[in-house]
Amino acid sequence: MAALEPEIKTLIIETLGLEDMTPDDIGSEDLLFGEGLGLDSVDALELGLALQKRYGITLEPETKNMRQHFATVASLAAFVASHRGA
């Protein structure tokens, strides 16, 4: 799962056009939304689509705890890892 974190950081940067950032600028436990990285709901949609495309996972509106899954890179990596084999 630790190998997923740099991939997800790069995906965030590429998907959201954060050209002034590198993966090292995003901490695994940094909040992605609000006071953390400052992402918003539109960014969440774009990121969700990118995750579906890259990792072949399905994101359903009914998925429990979706907000917690998208809270940090670490939680997002755990979510992707748990759904890749499903």
C-alpha positions in Angstrom: 0.0 0.0 0.0 2.9 2.4 0.7 3.8 2.1 -3.0 0.3 3.4 -3.9 0.8 6.6 -2.0 3.4 8.2 -4.4 1.2 7.1 -7.3 -1.8 8.7 -5.8 0.1 11.9 -5.0 1.2 12.1 -8.7 -2.3 11.4 -9.8 -3.7 14.2 -7.7 -1.1 16.6 -9.1 -1.7 15.6 -12.7 -5.5 15.4 -12.5 -6.0 18.7 -10.8 -3.2 20.6 -12.6 -1.2 21.4 -9.5 1.8 22.4 -11.5 3.7 24.1 -8.7 3.6 20.9 -6.5 5.6 17.7 -6.4 4.6 14.4 -4.7 7.0 15.3 -1.8 4.9 18.5 -1.1 1.9 16.3 -0.2 2.2 14.5 3.1 0.5 11.1 3.4 -1.5 12.3 6.4 -2.1 15.9 5.1 -5.8 16.7 4.7 -6.8 16.9 1.1 -9.8 19.1 1.6 -10.5 22.2 3.6 -7.6 23.6 5.4 -5.2 20.9 4.1 -4.5 20.9 0.4 -7.6 22.9 -0.2 -9.4 20.7 -2.6 -13.1 21.2 -3.2 -16.1 19.1 -4.3 -15.3 19.6 -8.0 -11.7 18.4 -7.3 -13.2 15.3 -5.5 -15.3 14.5 -8.6 -12.3 14.8 -10.9 -10.1 12.8 -8.6 -12.7 10.1 -8.3 -13.0 9.8 -12.0 -9.2 9.6 -12.3 -9.0 6.9 -9.7 -11.7 4.9 -11.5 -9.9 5.1 -14.7 -6.4 4.4 -13.4 -7.2 1.6 -10.9 -10.4 0.2 -12.3 -12.3 0.7 -9.0 -16.0 1.7 -8.8 -17.1 4.6 -6.7 -20.7 4.4 -5.7 -22.6 7.3 -4.2 -23.8 5.0 -1.5 -20.3 4.0 -0.5 -20.1 4.4 3.3 -17.5 6.7 4.7 -16.5 8.2 1.3 -15.5 11.4 3.0 -13.1 9.6 5.3 -11.7 7.6 2.4 -10.8 10.8 0.6 -9.5 12.6 3.7 -5.8 11.9 3.2 -3.5 10.2 0.7 -3.0 7.4 3.2 -6.7 6.8 3.6 -7.2 7.0 -0.2 -4.4 4.5 -0.8 -6.0 2.1 1.7 -9.4 2.5 0.0 -7.9 1.9 -3.5 -5.9 -1.1 -2.2 -9.0 -2.6 -0.6 -11.1 -2.2 -3.8 -8.5 -3.2 -6.4 -8.9 -6.9 -5.7 -12.6 -6.8 -5.2 
